[in-house]
Amino acid sequence: MENVQFDILQGNLDVNLGSILENMMAQQLHTNGYPLYYFDTKKYGEVDFVIQNGRNIGLVEVKSGKDYKKHPAADKILSVAEWKIPEAVVLCKGNVERAEKFIYLPWYMVTFLTPQQPPESLKVEVDLGGLSG
């Protein structure tokens, strides 16, 4: 990656298109109102962004290549039942598509991703039936 800045200034964006796209998507998601979080562990792998959307947590992956349907870390994370993450968005050069828990969107559609606000109040029901007096 030596002197990559010169390649970029010369218009050669293929050098590190993935990093450039991730930064562009981060800027747009932040502008849209999402606080951005990154996830990376040895057990599950790396996911570009973890976002809160209303009461749900979502994953966002940014893919620059043709193999955008390969996302092993997101697959592992979505399979953890206790985390209850309903879906992941993959921003890619493909078309709009839904496959199982994945929504594939072209890069430009990041401008339309806006966070849902969590409800102002939540009704909480507590079951005290197991307590003995």
N, CA and C of each residue as an Amber inpcrd file, in Angstrom:
protein
   399
   0.8150000  -1.1930000   0.0000000   0.0000000   0.0000000   0.0000000
   0.8640000   1.2660000   0.0000000   2.1320000   1.1480000  -0.3350000
   2.9730000   2.3390000  -0.3810000   2.5070000   3.2650000  -1.4880000
   2.4250000   4.5400000  -1.1750000   2.0850000   5.5900000  -2.1290000
   0.7240000   5.4090000  -2.7860000  -0.2140000   4.7630000  -2.1040000
  -1.5490000   4.5600000  -2.6580000  -2.2330000   5.8950000  -2.9320000
  -1.8920000   6.9340000  -2.1660000  -2.5090000   8.2410000  -2.3600000
  -2.2170000   8.7760000  -3.7670000  -1.0500000   8.4720000  -4.3300000
  -0.7190000   8.9490000  -5.6690000  -1.5660000   8.2350000  -6.7230000
  -1.7860000   6.9410000  -6.5180000  -2.6580000   6.2080000  -7.4440000
  -4.0700000   6.7740000  -7.4210000  -4.5800000   7.0660000  -6.2310000
  -5.9290000   7.6030000  -6.1060000  -6.0080000   8.9710000  -6.7760000
  -5.0090000   9.8260000  -6.5510000  -4.9950000  11.1490000  -7.1820000
  -4.9150000  11.0570000  -8.7040000  -4.3160000  10.0000000  -9.2170000
  -4.2290000   9.7900000 -10.6620000  -5.5000000   9.1500000 -11.2300000
  -6.4870000   8.8670000 -10.3630000  -7.7510000   8.2950000 -10.8270000
  -7.7920000   6.7850000 -10.8100000  -6.7630000   6.1410000 -10.3120000
  -6.7270000   4.6800000 -10.2480000  -7.3950000   4.2320000  -8.9450000
  -8.7170000   4.1330000  -8.9650000  -9.4600000   3.7820000  -7.7580000
  -9.4920000   2.2820000  -7.4950000  -9.0200000   1.4830000  -8.4390000
  -9.0060000   0.0280000  -8.2470000  -8.0180000  -0.3860000  -7.1690000
  -7.0930000   0.4840000  -6.8150000  -6.0660000   0.1370000  -5.8330000
  -6.6960000  -0.3220000  -4.5400000  -7.6530000   0.4290000  -4.0700000
  -8.2520000   0.1110000  -2.7810000  -9.7170000   0.5400000  -2.7760000
 -10.4500000   0.0900000  -3.7810000 -11.8440000   0.4990000  -3.9220000
 -12.6670000   0.1150000  -2.6990000 -12.3800000  -1.0190000  -2.0900000
 -13.1330000  -1.4610000  -0.9130000 -13.0500000  -0.4610000   0.2310000
 -11.8570000   0.0040000   0.5290000 -11.6800000   0.9770000   1.6140000
 -12.3290000   2.3110000   1.2800000 -12.2030000   2.7290000   0.0320000
 -12.8190000   3.9910000  -0.3880000 -14.3310000   3.8920000  -0.2440000
 -14.9130000   2.7920000  -0.7160000 -16.3640000   2.6040000  -0.6100000
 -16.8200000   2.5540000   0.8400000 -16.0930000   1.8480000   1.6870000
 -16.4680000   1.7750000   3.1060000 -16.4980000   3.1680000   3.7290000
 -15.5220000   3.9900000   3.4080000 -15.4920000   5.3460000   3.9440000
 -16.6370000   6.1900000   3.4040000 -16.9410000   6.0450000   2.1280000
 -18.0690000   6.7910000   1.5500000 -19.3830000   6.3680000   2.2050000
 -19.5670000   5.0720000   2.3860000 -20.8030000   4.5620000   2.9780000
 -20.9010000   4.9830000   4.4500000 -19.7790000   4.9760000   5.1530000
 -19.7750000   5.4150000   6.5540000 -20.2090000   6.8750000   6.6400000
 -19.6800000   7.7080000   5.7530000 -20.0380000   9.1250000   5.7510000
 -21.5310000   9.3020000   5.4910000 -22.0610000   8.5590000   4.5230000
 -23.4840000   8.7150000   4.1920000 -24.3830000   8.1650000   5.2990000
 -24.0350000   7.0150000   5.8690000 -24.8410000   6.4660000   6.9660000
 -24.8340000   7.4190000   8.1630000 -23.6830000   7.9990000   8.4630000
 -23.5820000   8.9650000   9.5560000 -24.4380000  10.2020000   9.2480000
 -24.3670000  10.6890000   8.0190000 -25.1670000  11.8370000   7.5990000
 -26.6600000  11.5270000   7.7060000 -27.0340000  10.2880000   7.4300000
 -28.4430000   9.8810000   7.5160000 -28.9290000   9.7640000   8.9560000
 -28.0100000   9.7790000   9.9290000 -28.4150000   9.7500000  11.3270000
 -28.0790000   8.4860000  12.0890000 -27.3410000   7.5750000  11.4750000
 -26.9610000   6.3480000  12.1810000 -25.6910000   6.5580000  12.9950000
 -25.7010000   6.1800000  14.2820000 -24.4150000   6.0420000  14.9620000
 -23.7890000   4.7380000  14.4550000 -22.5170000   4.7680000  14.1410000
 -21.8830000   3.6090000  13.5070000 -21.0040000   2.8470000  14.4870000
 -21.1010000   1.5390000  14.4170000 -20.2860000   0.6570000  15.2360000
 -19.6760000  -0.4010000  14.3210000 -18.5060000  -0.8580000  14.6920000
 -17.7470000  -1.8480000  13.9380000 -17.6850000  -3.1140000  14.7830000
 -17.6900000  -4.2800000  14.1340000 -17.6470000  -5.5400000  14.8750000
 -16.5600000  -6.4160000  14.2820000 -15.6640000  -6.9060000  15.1340000
 -14.6070000  -7.8020000  14.6770000 -14.1550000  -8.6800000  15.8450000
 -14.3400000  -9.9800000  15.7060000 -13.8530000 -10.9340000  16.7020000
 -13.2570000 -12.1310000  15.9740000 -12.4110000 -12.8710000  16.6650000
 -11.8320000 -14.0780000  16.0700000 -12.9150000 -15.1260000  15.8080000
 -13.8880000 -15.2080000  16.7050000 -14.9120000 -16.2470000  16.6030000
 -15.8670000 -16.0220000  15.4340000 -16.2720000 -14.7610000  15.2080000
 -17.2960000 -14.4800000  14.1920000 -16.7510000 -13.7980000  12.9480000
 -15.6880000 -13.0440000  13.0680000 -15.1540000 -12.3210000  11.9240000
 -15.4900000 -10.8410000  12.0020000 -15.3580000 -10.1660000  10.8680000
 -15.5110000  -8.7210000  10.8040000 -16.7340000  -8.3260000   9.9860000
 -17.4990000  -7.3860000  10.5240000 -18.6380000  -6.7990000   9.8190000
 -18.3880000  -5.2960000   9.7600000 -18.6430000  -4.6960000   8.6070000
 -18.3120000  -3.2870000   8.4060000 -19.0370000  -2.3660000   9.3880000
 -20.3580000  -2.5130000   9.4940000 -21.1240000  -1.6250000  10.3750000
 -22.2130000  -2.3950000  11.1130000 -22.3850000  -2.0510000  12.3750000
 -23.5170000  -2.5220000  13.1620000 -24.3160000  -1.2640000  13.4780000
 -25.6080000  -1.2860000  13.1440000 -26.4340000  -0.0900000  13.3270000
 -27.6610000  -0.4240000  14.1600000 -28.1890000   0.5940000  14.8040000
 -29.4590000   0.4330000  15.5070000 -30.5380000   1.0620000  14.6470000
 -31.5800000   0.2900000  14.4130000 -32.7010000   0.7590000  13.6130000
 -33.9680000   0.5410000  14.4150000 -34.4350000   1.5850000  15.0870000
 -35.5700000   1.4340000  15.9800000 -35.1780000   0.5580000  17.1460000
 -35.9340000  -0.5120000  17.3600000 -35.6160000  -1.4590000  18.4380000
 -34.7220000  -2.5930000  17.9630000 -34.3840000  -2.6130000  16.6900000
 -33.5910000  -3.7030000  16.1200000 -32.1470000  -3.2900000  15.8710000
 -31.2980000  -4.2910000  15.8680000 -29.9090000  -4.1230000  15.4820000
 -29.7700000  -4.7050000  14.0850000 -29.0200000  -4.0280000  13.2400000
 -28.8130000  -4.5110000  11.8790000 -27.3420000  -4.5090000  11.5190000
 -27.0110000  -5.2750000  10.5160000 -25.6420000  -5.3380000  10.0100000
 -25.6150000  -4.6980000   8.6300000 -24.5170000  -4.0160000   8.3240000
 -24.3270000  -3.4490000   6.9940000 -22.9460000  -3.8650000   6.5080000
 -22.9200000  -4.4980000   5.3570000 -21.6690000  -4.8820000   4.7240000
 -21.5280000  -4.0780000   3.4330000 -20.3190000  -3.6360000   3.1370000
 -20.0210000  -2.9140000   1.9090000 -19.1090000  -3.8050000   1.0780000
 -19.5520000  -4.1220000  -0.1300000 -18.7910000  -5.0270000  -0.9910000
 -18.4410000  -4.3170000  -2.2990000 -17.1790000  -4.4070000  -2.6950000
 -16.7410000  -3.7510000  -3.9230000 -16.5940000  -4.7210000  -5.0920000
 -16.5190000  -6.0030000  -4.8160000 -16.2580000  -6.9840000  -5.8690000
 -17.5120000  -7.6840000  -6.3680000 -17.2790000  -8.6470000  -7.2530000
 -18.3730000  -9.4170000  -7.8440000 -18.9010000 -10.5010000  -6.9090000
 -18.1180000 -10.8700000  -5.9010000 -18.5210000 -11.9400000  -4.9820000
 -19.2370000 -11.3730000  -3.7500000 -20.0960000 -10.3880000  -3.9680000
 -20.7680000  -9.7130000  -2.8550000 -21.7430000 -10.6060000  -2.0950000
 -22.0480000 -11.7680000  -2.6270000 -22.9510000 -12.6740000  -1.9020000
 -22.2020000 -13.5910000  -0.9370000 -20.9030000 -13.3870000  -0.8120000
 -20.1030000 -14.1110000   0.1770000 -19.8830000 -13.1870000   1.3530000
 -20.4240000 -13.5660000   2.5050000 -20.3210000 -12.7540000   3.7200000
 -20.3220000 -13.6740000   4.9310000 -19.2280000 -14.4260000   5.1260000
 -19.1950000 -15.4400000   6.1880000 -19.3910000 -14.8760000   7.5940000
 -18.8410000 -13.7120000   7.8840000 -18.9960000 -13.1490000   9.2310000
 -20.4580000 -12.7940000   9.4910000 -21.1010000 -12.1440000   8.5340000
 -22.5170000 -11.7890000   8.7040000 -23.3750000 -13.0500000   8.8240000
 -23.0560000 -14.0890000   8.0590000 -23.7870000 -15.3560000   8.1700000
 -23.7010000 -15.9130000   9.5860000 -22.4950000 -15.9190000  10.1480000
 -22.3010000 -16.4420000  11.5050000 -23.0660000 -15.6100000  12.5340000
 -22.9790000 -14.2980000  12.4090000 -23.6300000 -13.4180000  13.3850000
 -25.1490000 -13.5540000  13.3230000 -25.6980000 -13.6140000  12.1150000
 -27.1550000 -13.7540000  11.9790000 -27.6530000 -15.0980000  12.4990000
 -26.7700000 -16.0870000  12.5750000 -27.1910000 -17.4090000  13.0500000
 -27.2140000 -17.5140000  14.5760000 -26.7320000 -16.4920000  15.2870000
 -26.7500000 -16.5140000  16.7470000 -28.1530000 -16.1090000  17.2060000
 -28.9450000 -17.0850000  17.6060000 -30.3560000 -16.8460000  17.9380000
 -30.5420000 -15.8530000  19.0740000 -29.6680000 -15.8940000  20.0760000
 -29.8240000 -15.0120000  21.2390000 -29.6870000 -13.5380000  20.8750000
 -28.9850000 -13.2280000  19.7990000 -28.7630000 -11.8300000  19.4230000
 -29.9570000 -11.2420000  18.6790000 -30.7890000 -12.0900000  18.1130000
 -32.0310000 -11.6840000  17.4450000 -31.8310000 -10.5530000  16.4320000
 -30.8120000 -10.6700000  15.6150000 -30.5840000  -9.6930000  14.5540000
 -31.3850000 -10.1540000  13.3400000 -32.3820000  -9.3580000  12.9270000
 -33.3030000  -9.8310000  11.9040000 -32.7430000  -9.9020000  10.4890000
 -31.8090000  -8.9900000  10.1310000 -31.3550000  -8.9770000   8.7510000
 -30.0520000  -8.1970000   8.6110000 -29.4730000  -8.3250000   7.4250000
 -28.2670000  -7.5860000   7.0830000 -28.4670000  -6.9480000   5.7170000
 -27.9050000  -5.7690000   5.5590000 -27.9240000  -5.0650000   4.2800000
 -26.5370000  -5.1800000   3.6760000 -26.4760000  -5.5450000   2.3980000
 -25.2100000  -5.6060000   1.6760000 -25.2720000  -4.5480000   0.5870000
 -24.4010000  -3.5380000   0.6980000 -24.3040000  -2.4970000  -0.3190000
 -23.2710000  -2.9630000  -1.3290000 -23.6930000  -3.0830000  -2.6030000
 -22.8560000  -3.7360000  -3.5970000 -23.1060000  -3.1610000  -4.9810000
 -22.4060000  -3.6980000  -5.9680000 -22.6130000  -3.2470000  -7.3400000
 -23.7490000  -4.0180000  -8.0240000 -24.4130000  -4.8890000  -7.2820000
 -25.5210000  -5.6570000  -7.8380000 -26.8130000  -4.8690000  -7.8480000
 -27.8900000  -5.5700000  -8.0940000 -29.2150000  -4.9730000  -8.1480000
 -29.9460000  -5.2070000  -6.8340000 -31.1170000  -4.6440000  -6.6960000
 -31.9350000  -4.8560000  -5.5010000 -32.3810000  -6.3100000  -5.4800000
 -32.1500000  -6.9560000  -4.3350000 -32.5020000  -8.3700000  -4.2130000
 -32.6190000  -8.7250000  -2.7390000 -33.5090000  -9.6610000  -2.4370000
 -33.6220000 -10.1890000  -1.0860000 -33.3760000 -11.6890000  -1.1590000
 -32.5250000 -12.1710000  -0.2460000 -32.2450000 -13.5970000  -0.1660000
 -32.1100000 -13.9500000   1.3090000 -33.0680000 -14.7210000   1.8140000
 -33.1170000 -15.0980000   3.2250000 -33.0410000 -13.8570000   4.1080000
 -32.0100000 -13.7300000   4.9380000 -31.8990000 -12.5920000   5.8560000
 -31.0690000 -11.4440000   5.2780000 -30.8060000 -11.4650000   3.9870000
 -29.9660000 -10.4450000   3.3610000 -30.7560000  -9.6100000   2.3670000
 -30.5010000  -8.3090000   2.4150000 -31.0510000  -7.3850000   1.4260000
 -29.8590000  -6.8010000   0.6820000 -29.8160000  -7.0130000  -0.6270000
 -28.7320000  -6.4930000  -1.4530000 -29.2190000  -5.2190000  -2.1190000
 -28.4460000  -4.1470000  -1.9420000 -28.7990000  -2.8570000  -2.5150000
 -27.6050000  -2.2950000  -3.2750000 -27.8570000  -1.6310000  -4.4160000
 -26.7560000  -0.9480000  -5.0990000 -26.1850000   0.1540000  -4.2170000
 -24.9320000   0.4830000  -4.4350000 -24.2430000   1.4600000  -3.5900000
 -25.0270000   2.7500000  -3.4120000 -25.5970000   3.2770000  -4.5100000
 -26.2580000   4.5800000  -4.4260000 -27.4540000   4.5780000  -3.4840000
 -28.0230000   3.4200000  -3.2070000 -29.2200000   3.3610000  -2.3610000
 -28.9170000   3.5860000  -0.8810000 -27.6550000   3.7320000  -0.5200000
 -27.3120000   4.0600000   0.8630000 -27.9680000   5.3760000   1.2650000
 -28.2010000   6.2540000   0.3180000 -28.8230000   7.5480000   0.6310000
 -30.2440000   7.3810000   1.1510000 -30.8770000   6.2620000   0.8460000
 -32.2570000   6.0200000   1.2760000 -32.3620000   5.2510000   2.5920000
 -31.2350000   4.8250000   3.1390000 -31.2520000   4.1140000   4.4210000
 -31.2910000   5.1470000   5.5490000 -32.3950000   5.2190000   6.2230000
 -32.5250000   6.1530000   7.3400000 -33.0130000   5.3840000   8.5610000
 -32.5480000   5.7760000   9.7360000 -32.9070000   5.0200000  10.9390000
 -34.3460000   5.2590000  11.3690000 -34.9670000   4.1750000  11.8150000
 -36.2670000   4.2930000  12.4770000 -35.9800000   4.6920000  13.9120000
 -36.8180000   5.5290000  14.4560000 -36.6350000   5.9530000  15.8330000
 -37.2240000   4.9130000  16.7800000 -36.5690000   4.6450000  17.9000000
 -37.1570000   3.7230000  18.8740000 -38.4080000   4.3630000  19.4700000
 -39.3630000   3.5560000  19.9080000 -40.5700000   4.1180000  20.5060000
 -40.2230000   4.9550000  21.7380000 -41.0370000   6.0050000  21.9760000
 -40.7790000   6.8790000  23.1210000 -40.9470000   6.1510000  24.4490000
 -41.8700000   5.2130000  24.4950000 -42.0360000   4.4470000  25.7250000
 -42.3070000   2.9910000  25.3620000 -41.8500000   2.1280000  26.2230000
 -42.0490000   0.6990000  26.0300000 -42.8880000   0.1720000  27.1800000
 -43.8480000  -0.6430000  26.8420000 -44.6650000  -1.2590000  27.8790000
 -43.9110000  -2.4930000  28.3840000 -43.6610000  -2.5240000  29.6640000
 -42.9230000  -3.6170000  30.2750000 -43.8700000  -4.3960000  31.1880000
 -43.9300000  -5.6870000  30.9600000 -44.7600000  -6.5400000  31.8220000
 -43.8300000  -7.4550000  32.6110000 -43.9830000  -7.4710000  33.9020000
 -43.1350000  -8.2780000  34.7640000 -43.9750000  -9.4150000  35.3380000
 -43.4820000 -10.6390000  35.1650000 -44.1770000 -11.8060000  35.7040000
 -43.5420000 -12.1570000  37.0330000 -44.2620000 -11.9280000  38.0980000
 -43.7810000 -12.2330000  39.4530000 -44.3810000 -13.5320000  39.9910000
 -44.9860000 -14.3100000  39.0920000 -45.6600000 -15.5410000  39.5050000
 -44.7300000 -16.5720000  40.1480000 -43.4370000 -16.5060000  39.8370000
 -42.4960000 -17.4770000  40.3760000 -42.0240000 -17.1420000  41.7930000
 -42.3950000 -15.9830000  42.3020000 -41.9770000 -15.5930000  43.6590000
 -42.9170000 -16.1990000  44.6860000 -42.3740000 -16.6680000  45.7850000
 -43.2180000 -17.1860000  46.8550000 -43.0370000 -16.2830000  48.0670000
 -44.0950000 -16.0780000  48.7610000 -44.0540000 -15.1290000  49.8650000
 -44.0310000 -15.7680000  51.1480000
